[in-house]
Amino acid sequence: MKVAVIVFPGSNCDRDMYHAAGEVAGAEASLVWYTDTHLLDDVDGILIPGGFSYGDYLRSGSMASTSDIMNKIREHAEKGKPVLGICNGFQVLTEAGLLPGALMRNKNLSFMCHQEELVVEDNETVFTTLYDKNEVVRFPIAHGEGNYFCDEETLQELKENNQIVFTYKNNPNGSVEDIAGIRNKAGNVLGMMPHPERAVEALLGSEDGLRLFQSMIANWRSSNAVNA
């Protein structure tokens, strides 16, 4: 499986994502600079990492969401290919309209960086099939604007369509309904604030994030009849 890790000016988790998906999980990963849109032509999945794209000017993720490469990412999403946005990547996906809602300042107005326990609400996405439903996992968070918000109508749609994938066990940032990660209706686009790419080796304090990348690879192999 070929996956592209998108690098915007200000991305700082791109190497972590590359290491997790490629060197640990076993995908054929590449770092793709945001202007090199042609390099997405033959990839099977797209990963949008955390950081501070364009310095988080205007709003977090807003400037990155208007870049030309987002048109390619939309095309991939519409074809059903997996698209994963983590932290700033989640913000980019909401700003681009690929996921509903918005990310606001944390309720305590401070940047937070520590381990959090999450509950797997949906284990039937291409990213979560190797987890058990309601399993509690540990991923680190590192954000100042991770407070997920949506209106009541959108929240009801998320619930009705089973689009809430991860929730916080002890909500650290004020997110509505403890939401830590959501998917699109088709299930192939996932955005989340916690960092699974920083939880793929015991040395990092948790290996719980590895199965997210392994799930994505396993589902791709199953869909493409690859046994290796």
N, C-alpha and C positions, 0 to 999 in steps of 0.2 A: 504494500500500500504506500503510495506516494502522498506525503502531506507537506503543505507549505506553511511555514511560520511567517506571518506578515510582520515586517519591521517598518514602523513609522518613525519619524523624527521624535525622539523622546521615549520610545519603547525601552524598557529596561528588564523585562522578563523573557525576552525572546530567546536568549541562550538557555534559560531554564526550561522553556517549552521544547526547544530543540533537543536538549539532553533527555528530557522525560519521554517524549514521543519517539525519538530516533534511537538514542544510545541505550536506553533502558527498555522501552516497550518493543522496539524492533521495527518500527516503521521506517520507510525511506524518507527521511526528513530533509528539508532544505530551508534556508533563510531567504526570504524574498523581500527585497527593498520595495517600498510601496509604489514606486514609479515603474517597476518592471512587470507590468500587467501581463505581458505575453508569457511569463514563466508559470502562469496558472493554467495554461491551456491543457496540460496533461496530468494535472494532479487529481487525486481522489478525495482529498479532504483539505480543509483550510482551518488553521489555528490562529486566532488573534490574541496576542499576549497582553499582559499587564504593563503598566508603566504610566507615562504621562505624555501621551501623543500630543504633539504640538504644544507641549508645556501646559496642557489642560486649559488653554486660553478660551475665553467665552464660556464654555461648559465642558466638562470632562467628556472627551470623545467626539465633540461636535465637529471640530475641524477635520478630523480623520474620516468622519462619516461622509464627507462630501468629496473625498478624493476619488480619482478615476478607478482605482483598484476595487472600490466598493461595487462598481457595476459588474465586474467579473465575479465578485463574491456573491452578489445577488443571483447571477446566472447559475452558479454552482448550487446555491440553495434551492433554486427553482427546479433544478434537475434532481433534487433529492440527495445530493452529496452532503456529507457531514460538515458542519461549520461550528466551531467551538470558540467562544469568546470568554476570556477569563479576566476578571477585574476591569481594567481599562477596556479590554476587549468586549466585555459585557456592556459597558457604557457606549462603546462604538455601535454595537448592534442595536441598542435601543434608540440611539440618535439617528441611525440609518433607517429605522422603521422595520428592521428584520425581526425585532422582538418588541412587545408592547411595554409600556411603562417608562419609568425614568429612575435614575439614581441621584439621590440628593445627599447633602451633608449628613454625616453621622449625627445621631441625636445629641451626643456630647460635644459636637463641634471639634473633635480632636481626631488626629490620625491614630489608627489602632493597628498593632502588629503582634499577633499571638495565635496560638492554636485554638481552634473552635471545634466543637462536636456538631455534626450535621446528621440529619435524618434523611435517608433515601426514601423519598415519597413515591417515586416512579422508577421501577427497574426494568421497564420495557422500551426504553429508548436505545438508540444505537450506541450511546455512551455509558449505559448503566446495566446492561444485561448480566454482567458478572457480579453484581451486588444482589443482596436480598432486599426485598421490600421491607421498609421500616428499620433496616440496618443502621446502626449508628457508626459514623466514620469520623476521623479526625483530619482536618485540613487546616493549614494556617490561613489567616486573613492578613491583609496589608493594604488598608485603604482609608481615605478620609471622606470619600463620597460613595458609600456603599449602602445607603439607606434606600431600599427599593420602595418605590411608590407607584400606585396606579389608582384610577378612580374605581368606584364601586362596580360599575358595569364591566370594566375590564377584569377586575378581580373575580367576579362571578363567572366570566368566560374562562378564565384560567382554571378555576375549580371544575367547571362543567366539562372542559376538554382535557382534564388531567395534565395540565401544562406545568404544574409546580413540581419540579424534579427534586430539589433539595430545600430543606428548611433548617434553620438554626435551632439547636436544642435549647440554647440560652442566648436569645437574640441580643447581639452586641451593639447594633447600630440603629435600631428602631424600624427596621424593615416591616412593612405591612404583612400581617399573617406569618411573621418569622421567615419570610422568603429569602433564600440564599441563592437559588438558581431556578430558571424557567426555560422552557423550550417553546418552539413554534408549534402550530397545530399539527404539522406534518411529522414533527418529532426529530428532524435532522439538524435543527439549529438549536444549540444550547448556550445560554449565557449564565455565568455564575460569578459571584464576587470572591469566594474562597479560592485558594490556589492548589489544585490537585497536582500540578507539576512540581510543587515543592514538597510533595509527600509521596515520593516514589521509591525511596530507599530508607532502610532502618536508621542509617546515619543521620537522616534529616528529622527523625522523631516519629515518623509515620510512613507506612507503605500503602496506605489506603487509597491514595490517588492513582496508583499504578493501574488498577483495574479499570479506571475510566478510559485510559488510552488503550488498554488491552481489549476492552469491549468494542471500541471503535474499530480496531484492527480485525478482531474476530468476526464482527458483523460484515465488514467489507469482504473478508475472505469467503464467508458463507454466501454472500450475494454474488460473488464472482467465481465461485466454485474453485477456490484455491485451497489446497490441502497443506501446503508447506507452512 
